[in-house]
Structures are given as C-alpha cells and as structure tokens.
Amino acid sequence: MFFQPVSGDLKAPTCATRDIAAVAAGLLLDHSWSGQGEVPVLGPEDLSFEDMARIMSEVLGKPVRFQYVPVESFRDTLARRGMSEAMAQGMADMMAAKERGLDNAEPRTPQAGTPTTFRQWCEEILKPAVLTPVLD
C-alpha cells in the first residue's frame, strides 16, 4: 500500500527519472540554451494513483493499493519518520497544491512528452527492486 493526500482518481503527468535526465542532458549540450526558463517534462501519459496501483499490481503479480490520507496525517507521518518539520510541511503543501491541480497547469504537447511509460518503469525498475532477494 502507498498513501498520499491526493484523490485516488486525480490524473496527473507521470515521468521517469531517466527521461528527466535525458532532457536535462540535452539542454546542457544545447549551446543555445540560456539556462533559464521552464522546460515541461510530462511523460507519455497522465495517470491517477489508482491507475498506478493497478499497474503495479499487474506487473508485480501482487495486490498494491492506494490509500488517500488527510494532508495533516501525511505531514505528521513524514515528521515521525525523521523528516524535519519544515520539510514535512513543504511536502504537505506541495501535495495540497497537486490536489488543487498544480500538475495539470501545463498543456501536454509533443515536445513535453517523454517515452518511458509507468508500466515500463515498473517492469524495469520497480519489479527487480521489489522481487529480487536481498543477500546478506
């Protein structure tokens, strides 16, 4: 189970870290890039946390469930697990902004899309990390 203070059916862009890295590397190698400005990196699809739980369940062959939690509980849990109060509050504020549609402010364009799907990430990264036995 994973939890967030965002509605389970709210769809938002999903993007793999390797796609972010590829865009960043491209900008660093582009001599016309001034180093300032927004560069949307939206991934290939918009998914909800419920969609993500379903995909993870299918890939892992185990049930994965999403659970909505109130933002205050989310913040308190982060602080109990060692995050500073300021960082926990910042994360809570960010998630509250996501619930209000922050991630859907940028229109999806072909230039903002990246190739790695969430399912592909689950198969290539998550599944080996979760299902590979840890050797002592």
N, C-alpha and C positions, 0 to 999 in steps of 0.2 A: 504494500500500500504506500502511496505517496500523497501528500497533502499540500494544499495551497489555499490562500484566501481569495480565490478566484472561482467564479461559477464554472462548473464542470463542462458546460456546453458552449462557453465563450470561445470562439475560434480566433486564433492569432497566428502570425507567421512563425514558422519553425526553421531554424538554420543550424547546420552543423558547424562545429568549430573549424574543421578543415576548410570549409567554404569561406568562412570569415578570414582565415589565414591566407587563402588564395587571393581574395580580393585585396587584402592589406599588402601582400607581396607585390601584386600587380601595380598598386598605387606607388609603392616605394620605388619600383623600377620605371615608372612613368615620369619622365623628366618634365612633363607639362603640368604635373600635379603640384599645386602650391602648398599642400599640407594643411589646407583649411577647407571646411565645408562638410556637408552631410553626404554620406555615401550609404544609401539604403542597401541592406543585405537581408532579403526576406525569405530566402529559401524557396523551394519549389511549391510549397503548399501551406495552407492555413489549417491548423488542427486545434481541436479542443483538448483539454486534459482527459476527457472521457475517450476521445479518439486515440490519444496516446496510450491510455491504459489498455484499450482493446488491442492495439498493435503490439504492445509489449507482451500481452498475454499470448497472442498468436505466435510471436517469434520465440518466446521463452518456453511455450508449452505449459505454462503455469498461470494461474489467475493473478492478475495485477489489478488493483482497484485504486481509483482516485477518490479522495475524501475532501470535501470542502470544509474549511475551518474558519472561524471568525478571525479577522485580522489581528485582534488583540491576543488571541491564543497563539497564533502564528509567531508574533513578536516575542511573546513570553517563552515559547518553546525554544526559539533561537537563542535567547539570552540564557536559558537554563542549560543549553548545550555548549555554552562557552563563548558565544558571540558577545561583543561589547554591547552595552545598552544603545549607544549611538548607532552602531552598525545594524543591530536588530531593528531599531526604529526606521533606519533608512531602507532596509529591505521591506519592512511592513508598508512604508509609504510608497515604495515602488510597486508593490503588488496591488495596493489600493488604486494606484494610477492605471495599472493594467486592467483591473476590474472595470474602470471607467472608460476603457477603450484606447488607452495610450498606444498599444501595439498596432492598432488599426488606423492610425493617423496618416501613414504613408501609403499612397496608392501603389498597388502592385503593377510593375512594368517589367518587360523582358530584361531590361538592364539590371533590375534589382533582384531578379531571381537567381538562384544558385542550384546546382544539380543534385545534391545529396538529400534523399528523402529521409524522413524519420524512420521508416521501416528499414531502409538500408543501414542507417546508423545503428539501429537496434541489432540487426544481424551481424554487422561487422565489429561493433564496439561493445555494446551492452551485453549481448549474449555471451561472448567469451569471458567478459569480466565477471558475470554473474554465475556462469555454469562451469568455469574451469576450476578444478580443485586447487586449493592453496596448499603448497608443500611447506612443511616446517623445516 
